[in-house]
Amino acid sequence: MKELHVNSKCILSGYQPKNGEPRQLPIIQSTTFKYDSADEMGKLFDLEAAGYFYTRLANPTSDAVAAKIADLEGGVGAILTSSGQAATTFSLLNVCGSGDHIVASTAIYGGSFNLLSVTFKKLGIETTFVEPDATEEELNAAFRENTKAVFGETIANPALAVLDIEKFAKVAHSHGVPLIIDNTFATPINCRPFEWGADIVIHSTTKYLDGHATQTGGVVVDSGNFDWMAHADKFPGLTQPDESYHGKNYAVDFGKMAYITKIQAQLMRDLGATPGPFNAFLLNLGIESLHVRVQRHCENAQKVAEYLQAHPKISWVKYAGLPGDKDYELAQKYLPDGVCGVVSFGIKGGREAATRFMDSLKLAEIATHVADARTCTLHPASTTHRQLTDQQLIEAGVTADLVRFSVGIEYVGDIIDDIEQALENA
Ligand SMILES: *Cc1c(COP(=O)(O)O)cnc(C)c1O
């Protein structure tokens, strides 16, 4: 059969029942798996045979969903995690450790910014932040001998800047390191970063992939394209024997599956951010309608952005689908089918007007969430980004008057009516 369209993959990839088997993905709600002999189980522990023995390391339900997401992104393999934060953490810790360095875009999720600038720093991993629109020269200047990865977001949450993935990939590769992309807001429906040279993709599946605000989750997907052996000195964890696994050498023994196998065998084993099988099942249900939902999210958000842009009480609107937006050209290139459902804007009257507006909304809910079926809104400066200084806020593209508005898939006329009545009160 010829390669399926990404829309079909949302439904069909990952799990294909055989004759007489359940049509829907079964939930294997079991911590453990039984074997007839110690020797059989021993082979699994040695990574000599494929099979399940303990759900912290792998579970059939979770694996089927990971395989579906890998297929959506066009990757060779993937692993689910218990949150998006865990996915970011694992994607980076898999290639760097104490004494290493990361280059990251400033326009990233607040949690990722804290992870890099605070927690990784305590672990001895330093990060140099670069503007998403940095020139190649500026990007080159951020690299050091010990740089091990470049990190950015396709569409930054909440700044909504679009990353020039091709440029970042080119520079990363010229320094012999992989480009890791957080593709949460774009989803593989609107952008598949591997097609533009990214090596690894992560998602907070908590957002559009789940789509219904039922569970937190994450995923790390590998393109299989980065040649670890060609940069063996930089990545000893992947290219030299792992003594904690009887001298297995991930790059040599697992080829294109090296990166994902190492996350599973080492990071999941030792840090254990495993999703529950039932959560993986819910995630799979969400993904079955991802392509339909994302299309509607984008259509609605485009209309909301256009409405806001024309409103006299709005001082600015950030949405890369608006002609004239700073990132419009990048969006045309990387996101030709639609941007995302999230729009941000400033209300005249700053912080206070923004708060009055939010309190006056009836349909839209105030929630620390984005990217699910229900329209919801948030004031980042007083919530998700409150740990950041004013200067860091500006660097992250978040001003004090910024309202992040996640447009749901309700009837768009109702969403706009709600905004209209709330703006009258603002
Ligand atoms: C929410 C989010 C994360 C973190 O995901 P959690 O599932 O909340 O841990 C990471 N990146 C982006 C872009 C996000 O929106």
The ligand as a Tripos MOL2 file, in Angstrom:
@<TRIPOS>MOLECULE
LIG
   15    15     1     0     0
SMALL
NO_CHARGES

@<TRIPOS>ATOM
      1 C1          2.6010   22.7730   27.8270 C.3       1 LIG1
      2 C2          3.8390   22.7970   27.0500 C.ar      1 LIG1
      3 C3          4.9720   22.0840   27.4690 C.ar      1 LIG1
      4 C4          5.0070   21.3200   28.7600 C.3       1 LIG1
      5 O1          4.1160   20.2620   28.7080 O.3       1 LIG1
      6 P1          3.4230   19.5920   30.0000 P.3       1 LIG1
      7 O2          2.6610   18.4780   29.3730 O.co2     1 LIG1
      8 O3          2.5820   20.6370   30.6380 O.co2     1 LIG1
      9 O4          4.5230   19.1260   30.8850 O.co2     1 LIG1
     10 C5          6.0780   22.1050   26.6560 C.ar      1 LIG1
     11 N1          6.0910   22.7990   25.5050 N.ar      1 LIG1
     12 C6          5.0240   23.4980   25.0780 C.ar      1 LIG1
     13 C7          5.0970   24.2510   23.8010 C.3       1 LIG1
     14 C8          3.8600   23.5240   25.8340 C.ar      1 LIG1
     15 O5          2.8050   24.2250   25.3990 O.3       1 LIG1
@<TRIPOS>BOND
     1     1     2 1
     2     2     3 ar
     3     2    14 ar
     4     3     4 1
     5     3    10 ar
     6     4     5 1
     7     5     6 1
     8     6     7 2
     9     6     8 1
    10     6     9 1
    11    10    11 ar
    12    11    12 ar
    13    12    13 1
    14    12    14 ar
    15    14    15 1
@<TRIPOS>SUBSTRUCTURE
     1 LIG1         1 GROUP 0 **** ****
